[in-house]
Amino acid sequence: MSTHGTIGRPAPYGPRRHHQALVSEPHTETATSRRPVGRRQSRQEQNRTRKLQLIPEALARSHMEERAAEAMSQRMAGRLAEAQRQARRSDRLQRRAERASRRARRALARAVM
């Protein structure tokens, strides 16, 4: 891409067309006070050309945003799965501790009787 700037901050002047460089404008009062219609159209064409040249950049930016959002979603899903595994493990260990406590109480009760 030969155009300088980005969509958010385009370069102040667009690319020069070959036919504009060859055409010399007369230095009269009307030419300096007001732009000719042909010049205005070519500037609009330049803006259109710049926008068309920046389309791949915009597509790449939106694609990267989508990929970043997908990566964030996968990270959150991984964290959720890990939290669920830890919760199951915690429940298992808690039940095991409760069983050990009941066995200890029964053993103590048998020893006292």
Helices and strands as residue ranges (DSSP letters): H 18-22, H 29-33, H 37-112
